[in-house]
Amino acid sequence: MSFATGGNAVTQNAPALQGLTILAIEDEPTTQRLLLDILDYAGATVSLVTTGQEALTILEQQKFDIILVNIVLPDASGYMFLEQWRQREREQGLVLTPAIALTAAVTEANKSRAVTAGFQDFVDKPFDYQLLLTKVLAAIAATGERP
């Protein structure tokens, strides 16, 4: 399987995500399927939840290498979710988990809000597969926590 992106295929990056654990918080079925297909094919182990509350629950039980967060969630905004999780990480003395916002509304105000909430980066929806993988790797590399 190969995902075409403007003439390039993701296959060259497939081994790069091997061994990574990713929590994806996404409620839209088509985007869920794309994320699962792309990240699984690239070698990552992906857990998928649809709400911020589900994400907080799973994060209390399991450590992930990175979190991908849809900004528009059924129970809260992705910004609110990440602010809550960052607070818990600080209170519990945990290493901050890198997080990338997934959004269809990329504006300067939203970029600023993402940084304030604690996101390391953001990816436009619909996303470019190659860009998504590149940003996942860059966010993890920036923490120095790559397994």
C-alpha positions in Angstrom: 0.0 0.0 0.0 1.2 3.5 -0.8 -0.4 6.9 -0.3 0.3 9.3 -3.1 1.1 12.9 -2.3 1.8 15.1 -5.2 3.8 12.4 -7.0 5.6 11.2 -3.9 4.7 8.2 -1.9 4.7 7.8 1.9 6.5 4.5 1.5 9.9 6.0 1.9 8.9 7.1 5.5 7.2 3.9 6.5 10.0 2.7 8.8 10.4 6.1 10.5 7.3 5.6 12.7 8.1 2.0 13.6 7.7 1.6 17.4 5.8 4.8 18.0 2.6 5.0 19.9 0.2 7.6 18.8 -3.1 8.7 20.4 -5.4 10.2 17.8 -8.4 12.2 18.9 -10.8 12.5 16.0 -14.6 12.2 15.7 -15.0 12.3 11.9 -15.1 8.8 10.4 -13.4 9.5 7.1 -10.5 11.3 8.9 -10.3 8.5 11.5 -9.9 5.9 8.7 -7.2 8.0 6.9 -5.3 8.5 10.1 -5.4 4.8 11.0 -4.4 3.7 7.5 -1.6 6.2 7.2 -0.1 5.8 10.6 -0.5 2.1 10.8 1.1 1.7 7.4 4.0 3.9 8.5 4.6 1.5 11.4 3.0 3.3 14.4 0.7 1.8 16.9 -2.4 4.0 17.0 -5.1 4.3 19.6 -8.2 6.2 18.4 -10.7 8.0 20.6 -13.5 10.4 19.6 -13.7 12.8 22.6 -11.5 14.8 24.9 -12.8 12.9 27.9 -12.0 9.5 26.4 -8.5 10.9 25.7 -8.0 12.1 29.2 -9.0 8.6 30.5 -6.6 6.7 28.2 -3.8 9.1 28.9 -4.1 8.4 32.6 -3.5 4.7 31.8 -1.0 4.8 29.0 2.0 6.8 27.8 2.0 7.8 24.1 4.9 9.2 22.0 2.6 11.9 20.5 -1.1 13.0 20.5 -2.9 14.1 17.3 -5.9 16.3 18.3 -8.8 17.4 16.2 -9.6 21.0 17.2 -13.4 20.5 17.0 -14.5 17.7 19.3 -18.0 16.7 20.3 -17.4 17.4 24.0 -14.9 20.3 24.0 -12.4 22.0 21.8 -9.0 20.4 21.2 -7.5 23.5 22.8 -9.4 22.9 26.0 -8.6 19.2 26.0 -4.8 19.9 25.7 -4.9 22.6 28.3 -6.4 20.1 30.7 -3.9 17.5 29.8 -1.0 19.9 30.1 -2.2 20.8 33.6 -2.3 17.2 34.7 1.2 16.6 33.3 2.5 19.5 35.3 0.7 18.4 38.5 1.9 14.8 38.2 5.5 15.8 37.1 5.2 14.0 33.8 7.3 14.7 30.7 5.1 16.7 28.3 3.7 14.6 25.5 4.2 16.3 22.1 0.8 17.2 20.5 -0.2 18.3 17.0 -3.5 20.0 16.2 -5.5 18.8 13.3 -7.7 21.6 11.9 -9.5 22.8 8.8 -9.4 26.3 10.0 -5.8 27.4 9.9 -5.7 31.1 10.7 -3.1 33.2 12.5 -5.5 33.4 15.5 -5.9 29.6 15.6 -2.1 29.1 15.2 -1.6 31.4 18.2 -4.3 29.7 20.2 -2.7 26.3 19.4 0.7 27.5 20.8 -0.9 29.0 23.9 -2.7 25.7 24.5 0.5 23.7 24.3 0.6 22.3 20.8 4.0 21.8 19.2 2.5 22.1 15.7 -0.6 21.9 13.6 -1.6 20.2 10.4 -4.2 21.5 7.9 -7.2 19.3 7.0 -7.5 17.8 4.6 -3.8 16.9 5.4 -1.0 16.0 3.2 0.2 12.6 4.3 3.9 13.3 3.8 3.6 16.6 5.8 1.7 14.8 8.6 4.5 12.2 9.0 7.2 14.8 8.8 5.5 16.9 11.5 5.0 13.8 13.8 8.7 13.0 13.5 9.8 16.6 14.1 7.6 17.0 17.2 8.9 13.8 18.7 12.5 14.6 17.8 12.2 18.0 19.5 11.4 16.4 22.8 14.3 14.0 22.6 12.0 11.2 23.8 12.1 9.0 20.7 12.2 5.4 21.8 
